Amino acid sequence: MSRRIGCLLLILLHAVNAFTPALSKCKPTCRVIAHTKPCEVKTDDDADSIQTIESGNLTPIRQVQIFAYRSGLASSAVLLSIKAIGDTSFLEGTGVSVDGLSTVIEQTGHILPIVTGTSLALCPVPNQKMVQLGILILGALIAISGILTNFTLEQSMISEAAWVLTILSLVIISLREIYYFGFDYKQECGIILCMAPFMLDSSNQLPIAMPLCALGLSILSFGKIFEPINEDLVRSDSEFLAK
């Protein structure tokens, strides 16, 4: 019996030795899969904007457009400030009389839609034909409404419509600035957006609304002095301030 057990053990030992080389060759293989980044698709608008920012090369037409846009913002700020001074409800009780400026203030109401409408039509927007065409048409309509206030018999109706369109242009410009530069660097645009609803009714406004809106627009136009022209062509979150 013991011999049989010994023979079985020897046979089992030889079997294990026979399979050991084969088992040693059967090593688990690892397949390394490289993690690739998802493909980033850049539009022509992004490529053109980045190239413009990096190279600093601007066409003369682009330079004139941005300069005119910024000049329009500054002019709008001055005109709106004059109109705010003429708001008797705001100056009531201060003892300040603006009777001598009544003609200037009245003319300001006619010129302001022309200036703001032109500024809106010239402001740089994303390179999308529908957006560009829509902004251009709306800006032209606002400017035309200001012109019509000087030549139409129904001046009260046209003036009211022109005023509402003027507020609309300031709202769109403020949203455009926030979109391009970020709210952190354009908080004055938030003031304009907050005050705009209280200015729609020219005959019944919140007394502080127009002065605050004029202040926000003045800060916006003044800040443009320190912004490189290239910054108006691409969403950069005011990188020139972050440096």
C-alpha positions, 0 to 999 in steps of 0.5 A, a space after each residue: 500500500 505504501 509503495 502505491 502511495 509512493 508511486 502516485 506521489 512520484 507520478 504527481 511530482 513529475 506531472 507538476 514539473 512537466 507543467 511548470 515551464 508552461 505555466 511560467 510562460 502564461 504570464 498575464 499581459 497588460 494592455 496599456 490604453 493611452 488616454 487621449 484628450 477630447 478633440 477641441 474644435 475651434 471656430 474660425 471666429 476664435 482662431 481669428 480673434 486669438 490671432 488678432 490678440 497675439 499679433 496685435 495687427 488690426 485693419 484700419 477699418 477695425 481701428 476706426 470702428 472701435 475708436 468710434 464705438 468708444 467715442 460714442 460711449 463717452 459722448 453718450 455718458 456726457 449727454 446722459 449726464 446733462 439730461 440727468 442734471 436737467 431732471 427737476 425731480 432730482 434737483 428739487 429742493 437743492 435750490 439749483 435752477 436749470 432754466 437757462 439750460 432748458 434749450 440745451 437739455 431739450 436738444 440733448 434728448 434729441 441727440 442722445 438716441 442718435 449717439 447711442 444708436 450709432 455706438 450700438 451699431 458700431 460695437 464689436 460683436 461675435 462673428 455671427 452674421 445674424 447677430 452682426 446684422 441684428 445689432 446693425 439694424 437695431 442701432 440704425 433704427 435707434 439713430 433714425 428715431 432720434 433724427 425723426 424727433 426733429 422733423 416730425 409733428 408727433 414729437 411727443 410720440 416719437 420722442 417717447 419711442 426714441 427714449 425707450 430705444 435709447 435705454 434698450 441700446 444702453 442695456 444691450 451695450 452693457 450686456 455686450 461689455 459683460 459678455 466680453 470682459 466679465 462682470 467682475 471687471 464691468 460692475 458699472 454695467 450692472 448699475 446701468 442694467 439695474 437702473 434701466 427699468 426705472 428710466 423707461 417712462 420718461 415722465 415718471 422716473 425714479 429720481 436717482 435712476 438717471 444720475 446713477 445710470 449716467 455715472 455707470 456709463 461714465 465709468 464704463 467709457 472712462 475705463 475704455 481709455 486703459 483697455 487696449 483696442 485688441 481687448 474689444 475683439 475677443 472675450 478676455 475677461 480683462 486680461 490686461 487688468 489681471 496682469 
